[in-house]
Amino acid sequence: MNDFKGQCREIVDGLRSTFRRIPTFQINGEDQRQDELQYILDNMKYTSRLEIFATTIEGLPLKIPVTTEDLFIYTGSWITLDYVMSLKMSTMVLCNTNLTNEDINVIFKSWMEMKSFQNLEHFEIDLTNRNDFVEVALKDIPYEKRPSITGPNPFYAQVDTIFEVTRRDGQKACIEVSELTQFFVTMRPRLPLLKFADSPE
């Protein structure tokens, strides 16, 4: 967006007339106008994956199109708990937020009680406090510890055991804390059945 030079709407309209659908759409830019970023979101017809690296001057919440399946927000200081609870994507990766472990606890419990995130397949968020994650983010949540395994991304350094939790309908999910450039927590429902070393043959 930094290269649009005040012609955001004209460029977006041109792209929209050229490309009927874009499977993966990435938006970059610093200190952009909120209305221009929202105009892009409202008018580009992408079909699956949306990646937002852009920041806005106003720092207000963005309205994400309901057609988005996989949402990646890498500059999420504006993200609130209520905003997360309103999302319905199957994949959510939220970075640089100010959400607390208390907020993460609410998110986990909402999934387990089948109040939200019914189609969730992957949820990832950075931790503002690594030290009390288990005591606070997993408070009043029954879990079983599982052996540490290699995650889907070999660049992630897994720093804790896996916590397996169970939704009210019996669906299980794995919660783990990892580290890349900072600590983050991942929750993955609908994983393939894992075979652990202590499992019977």
Backbone as ProteinMPNN parsed JSONL, in Angstrom:
{"seq_chain_A": "MNDFKGQCREIVDGLRSTFRRIPTFQINGEDQRQDELQYILDNMKYTSRLEIFATTIEGLPLKIPVTTEDLFIYTGSWITLDYVMSLKMSTMVLCNTNLTNEDINVIFKSWMEMKSFQNLEHFEIDLTNRNDFVEVALKDIPYEKRPSITGPNPFYAQVDTIFEVTRRDGQKACIEVSELTQFFVTMRPRLPLLKFADSPE", "coords_chain_A": {"N_chain_A": [[0.811, -1.208, 0.0], [2.063, 1.173, 0.504], [3.118, 2.014, -1.881], [1.028, 2.903, -3.384], [0.462, 5.576, -3.528], [-1.684, 7.418, -2.967], [-3.63, 6.496, -4.674], [-5.245, 4.358, -4.039], [-7.938, 3.346, -4.274], [-8.413, 3.469, -7.02], [-6.483, 1.678, -7.971], [-7.256, -0.699, -6.702], [-9.799, -1.041, -7.844], [-9.024, -1.472, -10.467], [-7.577, -3.877, -10.24], [-9.612, -5.535, -9.373], [-11.255, -5.664, -11.595], [-9.646, -7.05, -13.279], [-8.843, -9.506, -12.144], [-10.796, -12.208, -11.368], [-10.977, -13.869, -9.128], [-8.907, -14.311, -6.257], [-6.916, -16.63, -4.807], [-5.108, -16.483, -2.57], [-4.436, -13.696, -0.616], [-2.474, -10.93, 0.163], [-1.761, -8.164, 2.222], [0.219, -5.363, 2.564], [1.877, -2.661, 4.29], [2.541, 0.47, 5.966], [1.183, 2.546, 8.496], [-1.273, 3.243, 7.203], [-4.321, 4.645, 5.822], [-7.331, 3.982, 7.509], [-9.807, 3.71, 6.167], [-9.014, 3.183, 3.566], [-7.658, 0.734, 3.713], [-9.788, -0.831, 4.569], [-11.399, -0.575, 2.329], [-10.019, -2.099, 0.469], [-10.337, -4.65, 1.628], [-13.083, -4.917, 1.413], [-13.551, -5.015, -1.301], [-11.864, -6.68, -2.841], [-11.86, -9.856, -4.33], [-11.054, -12.439, -2.881], [-10.531, -15.926, -2.239], [-9.827, -17.664, -0.174], [-7.401, -17.481, 1.646], [-6.276, -14.889, 3.727], [-3.883, -12.482, 4.394], [-2.731, -10.103, 6.557], [-0.492, -7.646, 6.86], [-0.409, -4.999, 7.131], [-0.523, -1.806, 8.8], [-2.618, 0.652, 10.354], [-3.265, 4.184, 10.61], [-5.298, 4.904, 12.336], [-5.749, 2.595, 13.828], [-7.966, 0.893, 14.262], [-10.506, -1.725, 14.597], [-10.787, -4.153, 11.956], [-13.102, -5.008, 9.402], [-13.608, -8.18, 8.452], [-14.124, -10.035, 5.525], [-16.72, -12.487, 5.232], [-16.196, -14.637, 3.654], [-13.631, -15.427, 4.035], [-11.435, -18.01, 4.809], [-8.973, -18.719, 5.956], [-7.251, -16.801, 8.156], [-4.744, -14.468, 8.703], [-3.272, -12.264, 10.79], [-0.819, -10.037, 11.302], [-0.177, -7.745, 12.592], [-1.577, -7.035, 15.097], [-2.34, -5.248, 17.236], [-4.674, -3.931, 17.742], [-6.599, -5.797, 18.171], [-9.24, -7.165, 20.013], [-10.695, -9.123, 22.719], [-13.454, -9.5, 22.3], [-13.545, -9.096, 19.56], [-12.099, -11.311, 18.572], [-13.815, -13.338, 19.418], [-15.89, -13.008, 17.685], [-15.09, -13.997, 15.271], [-15.114, -16.451, 12.609], [-13.495, -18.123, 11.175], [-11.719, -20.994, 9.842], [-9.015, -21.202, 10.205], [-6.951, -19.265, 12.257], [-4.496, -16.969, 12.801], [-2.997, -14.884, 14.928], [-1.034, -12.218, 15.546], [1.166, -10.191, 17.57], [-0.697, -9.101, 19.347], [-2.471, -7.682, 22.179], [-3.703, -9.343, 23.881], [-4.471, -11.119, 26.853], [-3.495, -13.87, 29.052], [-5.774, -14.489, 30.477], [-7.721, -13.77, 28.63], [-7.176, -15.646, 26.624], [-7.868, -17.944, 27.984], [-10.651, -17.646, 28.079], [-11.221, -17.927, 25.353], [-10.381, -20.589, 24.825], [-12.152, -21.992, 26.538], [-14.603, -21.302, 25.422], [-14.526, -22.639, 22.974], [-14.417, -25.292, 23.921], [-16.849, -25.52, 25.224], [-18.518, -25.376, 23.123], [-19.536, -22.954, 22.238], [-18.43, -21.157, 20.516], [-16.365, -20.936, 17.517], [-16.79, -23.323, 16.007], [-15.948, -24.477, 13.627], [-13.237, -24.507, 13.787], [-9.885, -25.188, 12.94], [-7.253, -24.515, 13.266], [-5.69, -22.507, 15.586], [-3.813, -19.749, 16.555], [-1.857, -17.694, 18.634], [0.076, -15.012, 19.946], [1.876, -14.901, 23.077], [1.514, -12.757, 25.818], [2.401, -13.143, 28.312], [4.391, -15.568, 29.224], [5.029, -16.981, 31.529], [2.896, -17.554, 33.353], [1.184, -19.124, 31.899], [0.059, -21.791, 32.017], [-1.184, -21.763, 34.552], [-3.04, -19.695, 34.295], [-4.129, -19.386, 31.584], [-5.007, -21.967, 31.177], [-6.696, -22.356, 33.274], [-9.124, -23.989, 35.223], [-9.64, -25.767, 33.188], [-9.928, -28.983, 32.138], [-7.295, -31.196, 31.33], [-5.016, -33.392, 29.601], [-1.652, -34.344, 29.771], [0.595, -34.743, 27.097], [3.279, -36.42, 25.378], [5.978, -34.452, 24.063], [6.029, -33.507, 20.652], [7.167, -33.33, 17.237], [6.3, -30.373, 15.699], [4.134, -28.945, 13.112], [5.678, -27.063, 11.835], [9.025, -26.973, 11.342], [10.681, -24.946, 12.198], [9.727, -23.907, 14.502], [10.277, -23.824, 17.961], [9.345, -26.024, 20.215], [8.316, -25.61, 23.49], [7.102, -26.763, 25.62], [5.2, -29.457, 27.123], [2.539, -31.178, 25.398], [-0.799, -30.189, 25.769], [-3.693, -31.881, 25.981], [-7.01, -31.324, 25.287], [-10.581, -31.691, 25.671], [-13.502, -31.268, 23.846], [-16.994, -30.588, 24.497], [-18.493, -32.339, 22.954], [-16.822, -34.446, 22.608], [-14.768, -34.066, 20.786], [-11.315, -33.697, 20.367], [-8.476, -31.58, 21.096], [-5.192, -30.268, 20.619], [-3.057, -28.369, 22.606], [-0.303, -26.258, 22.62], [2.729, -24.66, 23.637], [5.016, -22.689, 21.926], [8.074, -21.389, 20.46], [9.226, -18.862, 18.373], [10.193, -16.095, 17.204], [9.144, -15.043, 19.397], [7.207, -16.102, 22.251], [4.405, -18.192, 21.649], [1.088, -19.569, 21.519], [-0.504, -22.488, 20.355], [-3.477, -23.938, 19.177], [-4.911, -26.845, 18.07], [-7.55, -28.32, 16.807], [-9.125, -31.3, 15.476], [-6.984, -32.898, 14.686], [-5.082, -35.489, 13.045], [-5.221, -38.837, 14.304], [-2.886, -39.384, 16.77], [-0.045, -41.395, 17.415], [1.354, -42.336, 20.254], [4.344, -43.024, 22.126], [3.775, -44.547, 24.379], [1.435, -45.761, 23.764], [-0.794, -48.544, 23.239], [-0.107, -51.238, 20.988]], "CA_chain_A": [[0.0, 0.0, 0.0], [2.926, 2.356, 0.528], [3.422, 2.418, -3.259], [-0.187, 3.311, -4.094], [0.591, 7.037, -3.726], [-2.975, 8.089, -2.973], [-4.529, 5.96, -5.695], [-5.653, 3.035, -3.557], [-9.219, 2.901, -4.818], [-8.266, 3.251, -8.463], [-5.707, 0.451, -8.168], [-8.103, -1.822, -6.293], [-10.836, -1.211, -8.864], [-8.382, -2.073, -11.63], [-7.287, -5.283, -9.94], [-10.877, -6.259, -9.28], [-11.767, -5.895, -12.946], [-8.714, -7.934, -13.99], [-8.821, -10.834, -11.523], [-12.11, -12.57, -10.844], [-10.785, -14.364, -7.761], [-7.517, -14.477, -5.846], [-6.945, -17.614, -3.713], [-4.382, -15.966, -1.413], [-4.309, -12.242, -0.751], [-1.628, -10.362, 1.213], [-1.777, -6.7, 2.251], [1.35, -4.795, 3.294], [1.913, -1.202, 4.347], [2.653, 1.056, 7.299], [0.466, 3.801, 8.761], [-2.229, 3.494, 6.126], [-5.638, 5.125, 6.237], [-8.241, 2.891, 7.836], [-10.839, 3.536, 5.15], [-8.429, 2.6, 2.358], [-7.451, -0.69, 3.967], [-11.102, -1.463, 4.581], [-11.866, -0.611, 0.94], [-9.391, -3.28, -0.139], [-10.985, -5.845, 2.169], [-14.473, -4.986, 0.956], [-13.698, -5.057, -2.755], [-11.073, -7.716, -3.498], [-12.548, -11.142, -4.235], [-10.162, -13.566, -2.618], [-11.38, -17.076, -1.961], [-9.468, -18.514, 0.946], [-6.41, -17.052, 2.638], [-6.04, -13.454, 3.83], [-2.755, -12.145, 5.257], [-2.671, -8.656, 6.765], [0.718, -7.124, 7.49], [-0.541, -3.544, 7.131], [-0.982, -1.078, 9.978], [-3.355, 1.87, 10.018], [-3.062, 5.326, 11.496], [-6.351, 4.917, 13.35], [-5.634, 1.407, 14.664], [-9.304, 0.409, 14.598], [-10.784, -3.076, 14.109], [-11.091, -4.319, 10.542], [-14.191, -5.918, 9.072], [-13.072, -9.227, 7.588], [-15.188, -10.689, 4.753], [-17.122, -13.794, 5.75], [-15.696, -15.688, 2.767], [-12.265, -15.768, 4.421], [-11.294, -19.268, 5.537], [-7.723, -18.696, 6.718], [-6.95, -15.405, 8.465], [-3.454, -14.215, 9.342], [-3.077, -10.847, 11.105], [0.514, -9.967, 11.904], [-0.055, -6.466, 13.296], [-2.886, -7.082, 15.733], [-2.439, -4.533, 18.514], [-6.046, -3.445, 17.868], [-7.503, -6.938, 18.34], [-9.799, -7.342, 21.351], [-11.305, -10.43, 22.95], [-14.752, -9.528, 21.613], [-13.287, -9.232, 18.127], [-11.748, -12.713, 18.321], [-14.994, -14.172, 19.626], [-16.814, -12.831, 16.559], [-14.522, -14.596, 14.065], [-15.635, -17.783, 12.305], [-12.594, -18.766, 10.226], [-11.192, -22.295, 10.26], [-7.639, -20.948, 10.637], [-6.721, -17.912, 12.748], [-3.165, -16.704, 13.337], [-3.078, -13.5, 15.38], [0.282, -11.864, 16.095], [1.37, -8.85, 18.134], [-1.887, -8.615, 20.04], [-2.291, -7.399, 23.601], [-4.589, -10.221, 24.629], [-3.84, -11.711, 28.029], [-3.79, -15.281, 29.278], [-7.18, -14.555, 30.863], [-8.482, -13.758, 27.375], [-6.967, -16.937, 25.965], [-8.676, -18.891, 28.746], [-12.032, -17.49, 27.607], [-11.274, -18.485, 24.001], [-10.32, -22.047, 24.942], [-13.387, -22.488, 27.15], [-15.702, -21.124, 24.479], [-14.456, -23.757, 22.03], [-14.727, -26.537, 24.616], [-18.275, -25.523, 25.551], [-19.207, -25.316, 21.836], [-20.203, -21.664, 22.09], [-17.804, -20.447, 19.397], [-15.273, -21.592, 16.788], [-17.181, -24.7, 15.726], [-15.215, -24.986, 12.463], [-11.824, -24.199, 13.987], [-8.889, -26.22, 12.676], [-5.939, -24.052, 13.742], [-5.716, -21.2, 16.245], [-2.469, -19.409, 17.031], [-1.782, -16.333, 19.142], [1.284, -14.817, 20.738], [1.668, -14.794, 24.518], [2.067, -11.579, 26.472], [3.028, -13.621, 29.544], [4.667, -17.006, 29.118], [5.284, -17.611, 32.825], [1.707, -18.087, 34.031], [0.271, -19.651, 30.884], [-0.682, -22.963, 32.497], [-2.007, -21.391, 35.698], [-4.096, -18.74, 33.942], [-4.794, -19.701, 30.312], [-5.641, -23.288, 31.291], [-7.408, -22.421, 34.546], [-10.426, -24.674, 35.209], [-9.771, -26.543, 31.955], [-9.341, -30.326, 32.277], [-6.388, -31.55, 30.236], [-4.055, -34.481, 29.78], [-0.357, -34.021, 29.181], [1.085, -35.684, 26.099], [4.699, -36.2, 25.075], [6.3, -33.443, 23.07], [6.206, -34.057, 19.313], [7.586, -32.344, 16.249], [5.157, -29.636, 15.189], [4.042, -28.859, 11.658], [6.71, -26.154, 11.338], [10.279, -27.356, 11.996], [11.37, -23.765, 12.711], [9.195, -23.607, 15.817], [10.88, -24.547, 19.075], [8.309, -26.351, 21.175], [8.927, -25.407, 24.797], [6.301, -27.377, 26.668], [4.472, -30.647, 26.726], [1.262, -30.893, 24.756], [-1.975, -30.312, 26.623], [-4.832, -32.348, 25.193], [-8.292, -30.965, 25.892], [-11.705, -32.348, 25.008], [-14.719, -30.475, 23.722], [-18.167, -31.211, 25.094], [-18.976, -33.419, 22.099], [-15.799, -35.481, 22.503], [-13.686, -33.646, 19.898], [-10.1, -33.35, 21.1], [-7.568, -30.593, 20.512], [-3.878, -30.181, 21.25], [-2.589, -27.017, 22.906], [1.127, -26.284, 22.901], [3.459, -23.394, 23.629], [6.221, -22.768, 21.104], [8.821, -20.135, 20.365], [9.887, -18.512, 17.12], [10.868, -14.889, 17.696], [8.537, -14.819, 20.698], [6.382, -17.231, 22.645], [3.023, -18.187, 21.19], [0.371, -20.802, 21.819], [-1.256, -23.025, 19.227], [-4.533, -24.91, 19.465], [-5.235, -27.517, 16.806], [-8.554, -29.378, 16.786], [-9.236, -32.134, 14.281], [-5.712, -33.481, 14.277], [-5.092, -36.932, 12.837], [-4.942, -39.596, 15.515], [-1.454, -39.503, 16.995], [0.366, -42.621, 18.075], [2.408, -41.993, 21.187], [5.231, -44.137, 22.453], [3.208, -45.401, 25.409], [0.15, -46.281, 23.315], [-0.755, -49.969, 22.897], [-0.028, -51.558, 19.557]], "C_chain_A": [[0.851, 1.268, 0.0], [3.207, 2.89, -0.876], [2.192, 2.904, -4.026], [-0.225, 4.814, -4.362], [-0.765, 7.725, -3.9], [-3.966, 7.564, -3.983], [-5.033, 4.567, -5.319], [-6.919, 2.538, -4.243], [-9.136, 2.63, -6.314], [-7.523, 1.95, -8.747], [-6.534, -0.772, -7.812], [-9.18, -2.086, -7.334], [-10.259, -1.848, -10.124], [-8.073, -3.541, -11.422], [-8.561, -6.111, -9.921], [-11.438, -6.571, -10.655], [-10.896, -6.869, -13.733], [-8.769, -9.361, -13.464], [-10.184, -11.134, -10.916], [-12.004, -13.047, -9.404], [-9.301, -14.539, -7.5], [-7.497, -15.437, -4.66], [-6.28, -17.119, -2.434], [-4.111, -14.485, -1.627], [-3.529, -11.696, 0.437], [-1.613, -8.841, 1.088], [-0.632, -6.212, 3.13], [1.255, -3.277, 3.301], [1.967, -0.712, 5.781], [1.887, 2.372, 7.367], [-0.448, 4.193, 7.608], [-3.531, 4.056, 6.692], [-6.574, 3.94, 6.426], [-9.243, 2.639, 6.713], [-10.284, 2.924, 3.873], [-8.155, 1.108, 2.539], [-8.782, -1.429, 3.971], [-11.676, -1.554, 3.174], [-11.28, -1.816, 0.204], [-10.098, -4.544, 0.325], [-12.395, -6.017, 1.62], [-14.599, -5.283, -0.535], [-12.855, -6.098, -3.483], [-11.714, -9.081, -3.262], [-11.537, -12.277, -4.089], [-11.001, -14.71, -2.069], [-11.032, -17.838, -0.697], [-8.623, -17.807, 1.987], [-6.16, -15.545, 2.571], [-4.922, -13.2, 4.835], [-2.645, -10.627, 5.351], [-1.41, -8.306, 7.543], [0.609, -5.614, 7.699], [-0.972, -3.011, 8.492], [-1.711, 0.179, 9.518], [-3.054, 2.97, 11.029], [-4.058, 5.278, 12.652], [-6.261, 3.729, 14.302], [-6.962, 0.85, 15.127], [-9.513, -1.004, 14.063], [-11.158, -3.081, 12.629], [-12.253, -5.287, 10.373], [-13.678, -6.914, 8.041], [-14.219, -9.894, 6.83], [-15.461, -12.108, 5.244], [-16.621, -14.936, 4.876], [-14.284, -16.139, 3.13], [-12.253, -17.059, 5.227], [-10.078, -19.256, 6.456], [-7.296, -17.246, 6.909], [-5.635, -15.299, 9.227], [-3.324, -12.704, 9.545], [-1.775, -10.728, 11.879], [0.752, -8.66, 12.654], [-1.348, -6.231, 14.059], [-3.009, -6.373, 17.06], [-3.861, -4.044, 18.775], [-7.043, -4.56, 18.167], [-7.942, -7.055, 19.795], [-10.372, -8.748, 21.49], [-12.644, -10.531, 22.223], [-14.575, -9.708, 20.108], [-12.963, -10.684, 17.782], [-12.986, -13.591, 18.424], [-15.989, -14.058, 18.477], [-16.335, -13.522, 15.286], [-15.019, -16.024, 13.876], [-14.749, -18.537, 11.316], [-12.143, -20.129, 10.75], [-9.751, -22.184, 10.733], [-7.509, -19.494, 11.054], [-5.327, -17.835, 13.345], [-3.112, -15.215, 13.646], [-1.795, -13.139, 16.112], [0.296, -10.427, 16.595], [0.081, -8.258, 18.69], [-1.516, -8.268, 21.479], [-3.201, -8.262, 24.454], [-3.819, -10.944, 25.731], [-4.128, -13.206, 28.104], [-5.219, -15.472, 29.765], [-8.071, -14.569, 29.623], [-8.374, -15.099, 26.655], [-7.766, -18.022, 26.669], [-10.134, -18.842, 28.299], [-12.198, -18.12, 26.223], [-11.284, -20.009, 24.048], [-11.64, -22.604, 25.476], [-14.571, -22.367, 26.197], [-15.718, -22.238, 23.447], [-14.89, -25.047, 22.707], [-16.211, -26.651, 24.943], [-19.155, -25.39, 24.309], [-20.041, -24.05, 21.679], [-19.68, -20.896, 20.877], [-16.822, -21.368, 18.69], [-15.575, -23.054, 16.437], [-16.412, -25.303, 14.558], [-13.708, -24.803, 12.589], [-10.936, -25.408, 13.721], [-7.503, -25.823, 13.176], [-6.096, -22.659, 14.319], [-4.346, -20.93, 16.841], [-2.442, -17.949, 17.461], [-0.534, -16.193, 19.991], [0.926, -14.603, 22.206], [2.288, -13.505, 25.042], [2.739, -11.952, 27.789], [3.197, -15.131, 29.456], [4.634, -17.683, 30.481], [4.047, -18.215, 33.474], [0.696, -18.667, 33.042], [-0.572, -20.8, 31.422], [-1.646, -22.566, 33.606], [-3.198, -20.527, 35.305], [-4.844, -19.15, 32.672], [-5.508, -21.05, 30.357], [-6.408, -23.453, 32.6], [-8.796, -23.036, 34.364], [-10.692, -25.408, 33.9], [-9.142, -27.916, 32.174], [-8.45, -30.64, 31.077], [-5.558, -32.762, 30.616], [-2.758, -34.069, 29.115], [0.066, -35.127, 28.232], [2.56, -35.424, 25.853], [4.877, -35.138, 24.007], [6.549, -34.11, 21.722], [6.692, -32.959, 18.389], [6.357, -31.685, 15.651], [5.166, -29.573, 13.68], [5.098, -27.957, 11.046], [8.021, -26.457, 12.048], [11.054, -26.177, 12.565], [10.853, -23.353, 14.086], [9.924, -24.439, 16.861], [9.797, -24.791, 20.116], [8.92, -26.346, 22.565], [8.152, -26.069, 25.922], [5.731, -28.695, 26.178], [3.172, -30.229, 26.053], [0.142, -31.109, 25.766], [-3.151, -30.707, 25.735], [-6.118, -32.046, 25.944], [-9.411, -31.569, 25.057], [-12.925, -31.446, 25.021], [-15.906, -31.26, 24.266], [-18.686, -32.383, 24.274], [-17.948, -34.528, 21.901], [-14.65, -35.142, 21.575], [-12.484, -33.188, 20.712], [-9.299, -32.291, 20.351], [-6.269, -30.601, 21.297], [-3.492, -28.716, 21.405], [-1.116, -27.097, 23.249], [1.714, -24.885, 22.83], [4.748, -23.596, 22.852], [6.907, -21.412, 21.087], [9.419, -20.013, 18.976], [10.735, -17.284, 17.416], [10.303, -14.477, 19.049], [7.681, -16.037, 21.021], [4.975, -17.078, 22.075], [2.399, -19.531, 21.528], [-0.457, -21.195, 20.603], [-2.294, -24.012, 19.736], [-4.963, -25.516, 18.146], [-6.275, -28.613, 17.031], [-8.434, -30.192, 15.502], [-7.885, -32.621, 13.774], [-5.901, -34.946, 13.932], [-4.743, -37.634, 14.138], [-3.447, -39.816, 15.646], [-1.147, -40.783, 17.752], [1.564, -42.3, 18.952], [3.175, -43.245, 21.587], [4.613, -45.086, 23.467], [1.849, -45.964, 25.02], [0.266, -47.762, 22.988], [-0.718, -50.175, 21.4], [-1.408, -51.95, 19.032]], "O_chain_A": [[0.401, 2.319, -0.456], [3.499, 4.073, -1.047], [2.301, 3.277, -5.195], [-0.867, 5.266, -5.311], [-0.975, 8.498, -4.834], [-5.047, 8.133, -4.136], [-5.22, 3.709, -6.182], [-6.952, 1.413, -4.74], [-9.724, 1.67, -6.812], [-7.89, 1.206, -9.656], [-6.519, -1.769, -8.535], [-9.444, -3.24, -7.67], [-10.916, -2.662, -10.773], [-8.28, -4.358, -12.319], [-8.584, -7.247, -10.394], [-12.033, -7.629, -10.858], [-11.338, -7.445, -14.727], [-8.745, -10.316, -14.241], [-10.666, -10.399, -10.054], [-12.823, -12.686, -8.559], [-8.533, -14.872, -8.402], [-8.014, -15.094, -3.598], [-6.813, -17.308, -1.341], [-3.622, -14.072, -2.678], [-3.877, -11.963, 1.587], [-1.47, -8.298, -0.007], [-0.523, -6.597, 4.294], [0.63, -2.68, 2.425], [1.499, -1.387, 6.698], [1.926, 3.19, 6.448], [-0.403, 5.316, 7.107], [-3.802, 3.95, 7.888], [-6.605, 3.017, 5.612], [-9.499, 1.491, 6.35], [-11.004, 2.22, 3.164], [-8.391, 0.314, 1.628], [-8.885, -2.532, 3.435], [-12.374, -2.518, 2.858], [-11.965, -2.468, -0.585], [-10.423, -5.412, -0.485], [-12.844, -7.14, 1.391], [-15.644, -5.753, -0.984], [-13.117, -6.372, -4.654], [-12.068, -9.421, -2.133], [-11.215, -12.974, -5.05], [-12.066, -14.481, -1.495], [-11.864, -18.59, -0.19], [-9.089, -17.561, 3.1], [-5.872, -14.996, 1.507], [-4.995, -13.643, 5.982], [-2.485, -9.947, 4.337], [-1.278, -8.626, 8.724], [1.45, -5.021, 8.374], [-1.691, -3.678, 9.237], [-1.453, 0.701, 8.433], [-2.641, 2.703, 12.157], [-3.713, 5.572, 13.797], [-6.656, 3.84, 15.463], [-7.08, 0.384, 16.26], [-8.783, -1.441, 13.173], [-11.765, -2.138, 12.121], [-12.373, -6.265, 11.111], [-13.356, -6.55, 6.91], [-15.206, -10.286, 7.453], [-14.542, -12.835, 5.622], [-16.621, -16.088, 5.31], [-13.794, -17.129, 2.588], [-12.977, -17.188, 6.214], [-10.144, -19.724, 7.593], [-7.012, -16.544, 5.938], [-5.438, -15.949, 10.254], [-3.271, -11.95, 8.573], [-1.648, -11.258, 12.983], [1.794, -8.499, 13.29], [-2.126, -5.34, 13.716], [-3.724, -6.852, 17.94], [-4.214, -3.77, 19.923], [-8.221, -4.284, 18.395], [-7.111, -7.046, 20.703], [-10.516, -9.472, 20.505], [-12.93, -11.55, 21.594], [-15.367, -10.394, 19.462], [-13.491, -11.225, 16.811], [-13.182, -14.49, 17.606], [-16.844, -14.929, 18.315], [-17.091, -13.626, 14.321], [-15.309, -16.724, 14.846], [-15.205, -19.491, 10.685], [-12.181, -20.384, 11.953], [-9.306, -22.975, 11.565], [-7.901, -18.592, 10.314], [-5.013, -18.558, 14.291], [-3.176, -14.382, 12.742], [-1.503, -13.69, 17.174], [-0.45, -9.571, 16.118], [-0.195, -7.07, 18.524], [-0.401, -8.527, 21.932], [-3.445, -7.95, 25.62], [-2.663, -11.327, 25.552], [-4.908, -13.739, 27.314], [-5.824, -16.51, 29.497], [-9.062, -15.298, 29.575], [-9.364, -15.618, 26.14], [-8.288, -18.927, 26.017], [-10.778, -19.881, 28.158], [-13.206, -18.774, 25.955], [-12.103, -20.647, 23.387], [-12.18, -23.569, 24.934], [-15.443, -23.235, 26.173], [-16.783, -22.733, 23.078], [-15.653, -25.82, 22.128], [-16.769, -27.749, 24.94], [-20.379, -25.303, 24.414], [-21.111, -24.067, 21.069], [-20.395, -20.086, 20.287], [-16.486, -22.441, 19.191], [-14.705, -23.916, 16.56], [-16.24, -26.521, 14.501], [-12.983, -24.932, 11.603], [-11.197, -26.507, 14.21], [-6.676, -26.684, 13.475], [-6.57, -21.743, 13.646], [-3.785, -21.77, 17.544], [-2.937, -17.073, 16.751], [-0.129, -17.132, 20.676], [-0.183, -14.179, 22.533], [3.444, -13.197, 24.749], [3.542, -11.187, 28.323], [2.229, -15.877, 29.602], [4.248, -18.848, 30.577], [4.133, -19.28, 34.085], [-0.504, -18.697, 33.317], [-1.795, -20.781, 31.292], [-2.802, -22.987, 33.602], [-4.259, -20.62, 35.923], [-6.071, -19.25, 32.688], [-6.499, -21.253, 29.656], [-6.734, -24.574, 32.99], [-9.544, -22.652, 33.466], [-11.846, -25.644, 33.544], [-7.931, -28.004, 32.377], [-8.825, -30.372, 29.936], [-5.419, -33.107, 31.789], [-2.766, -33.51, 28.018], [-0.091, -36.31, 28.535], [3.041, -34.317, 26.096], [4.014, -34.958, 23.148], [7.2, -35.153, 21.652], [6.63, -31.78, 18.735], [5.467, -32.371, 15.149], [6.083, -30.08, 13.033], [5.389, -28.071, 9.856], [8.125, -26.221, 13.251], [11.991, -26.376, 13.338], [11.478, -22.536, 14.761], [10.158, -25.631, 16.657], [9.382, -23.867, 20.816], [9.933, -27.004, 22.8], [8.533, -25.935, 27.084], [5.772, -29.01, 24.989], [2.76, -29.071, 26.131], [0.14, -32.085, 26.516], [-3.551, -29.954, 24.847], [-6.294, -32.458, 27.09], [-9.219, -31.915, 23.891], [-13.328, -30.931, 26.063], [-15.814, -32.471, 24.469], [-19.257, -33.322, 24.829], [-18.173, -35.449, 21.116], [-13.645, -35.852, 21.566], [-12.621, -32.387, 21.636], [-9.43, -32.131, 19.138], [-6.251, -30.903, 22.49], [-3.587, -27.928, 20.463], [-0.715, -27.913, 24.079], [1.254, -24.039, 22.063], [5.483, -24.554, 23.089], [6.398, -20.427, 21.621], [10.042, -20.947, 18.468], [11.884, -17.417, 17.838], [10.897, -13.669, 19.761], [7.458, -16.896, 20.168], [4.427, -15.977, 22.026], [3.102, -20.508, 21.789], [-1.031, -20.348, 19.918], [-2.015, -24.822, 20.62], [-5.335, -24.802, 17.215], [-5.915, -29.728, 17.41], [-7.728, -29.81, 14.569], [-7.674, -32.739, 12.567], [-6.798, -35.59, 14.476], [-4.042, -37.074, 14.981], [-2.811, -40.366, 14.746], [-1.907, -41.198, 18.626], [2.655, -42.026, 18.453], [2.707, -44.37, 21.406], [4.879, -46.287, 23.437], [1.176, -46.58, 25.847], [1.309, -48.203, 22.507], [-1.247, -49.365, 20.639], [-1.554, -52.256, 17.849]]}, "name": "protein", "num_of_chains": 1, "seq": "MNDFKGQCREIVDGLRSTFRRIPTFQINGEDQRQDELQYILDNMKYTSRLEIFATTIEGLPLKIPVTTEDLFIYTGSWITLDYVMSLKMSTMVLCNTNLTNEDINVIFKSWMEMKSFQNLEHFEIDLTNRNDFVEVALKDIPYEKRPSITGPNPFYAQVDTIFEVTRRDGQKACIEVSELTQFFVTMRPRLPLLKFADSPE"}
